[in-house]
Amino acid sequence: MTLYETYIVFPNGDKQEISHNLTAGMLVDLNGYPLALPLPTIKMLAYHVSGKSTREERGVITVEYRLEQLSAYELLEYV
């Protein structure tokens, strides 16, 4: 039996388990859910999925998505 674990990894190293998959370059919120574009405002926490790593150990496959926080200036192109 194989177990699958999926996490988002914040810039400070904290991890949060999520129940869905992401793709590189996706814009997500604090809980790892994709944000609908165009954004309503630049005054929000938004993260960019910058990478993905997968590892397998003893029947457990762990997928980690690395996030980078976007500044208000960077969010201007999504408003």
N, C-alpha and C positions, 0 to 999 in steps of 0.2 A: 504494500500500500504506500502510495506517495502522497505526502502532504505538501500543499503550496502555501507559502506565506508571501505577502506583498506589502512593502513598506515605502513610505516617502521619507527621505532624509533631508532635514532642514540644514541651512548653512552652518548653524551652530553645533550640528552633530546629533540633535534630537531626532528620534524616529517615531513614526506613527503608522500603525497598521491600517491598510486600506483594503477594500474588497473588490477593487476593479483595476484594470490595467491602464497605463498611460503610454503616450508616445513622446519621443524626443521632440523638443520645441513647443510642446503644448503649454498653454497658459492656464494655471490652476489656482484655486483659492487655498485658504489655510487648511482645509480638510482634504485636499487633493482632488477635488472635483473640477472638471473643466469649466472655465469661465466663458459665458456667452459674449460674443463680440457683436457690436461695439460695446465697450465698457461704459457704464453710466457716469463714472467719475474717475479721476486719477487718485482720489483720496481713499484708497483701499489697499489691503495686503494682497499682493499677487506674486506668484512664483512662476518661474520658467523651468521646465523639466530639462536639465542640462545633460543628463546621462542616465544610464541603466547598467546595473551589474546583476549577474545571476550566479548563484553558487548552489551546489548540491552536496549535502552531507547526510548520510545514513537515512535515505528515504524522505528527506525534507528539501524541497527546492525553494530557495529564498530569492526573491526579486526585490531589488532596492532601486528606487528612482531618486536621483540627486536633484535637489531644487536650488535655484538661485533666486533671491528676492529682487524684484524690480523696483526701481525708484519711481517717484512721481513723474520725473522727466522722461523716463523710459516708457511709462504707461501712456504718454501723450499720443503715440502712434496707434494705440488701440482704442482711443475714445472716438 
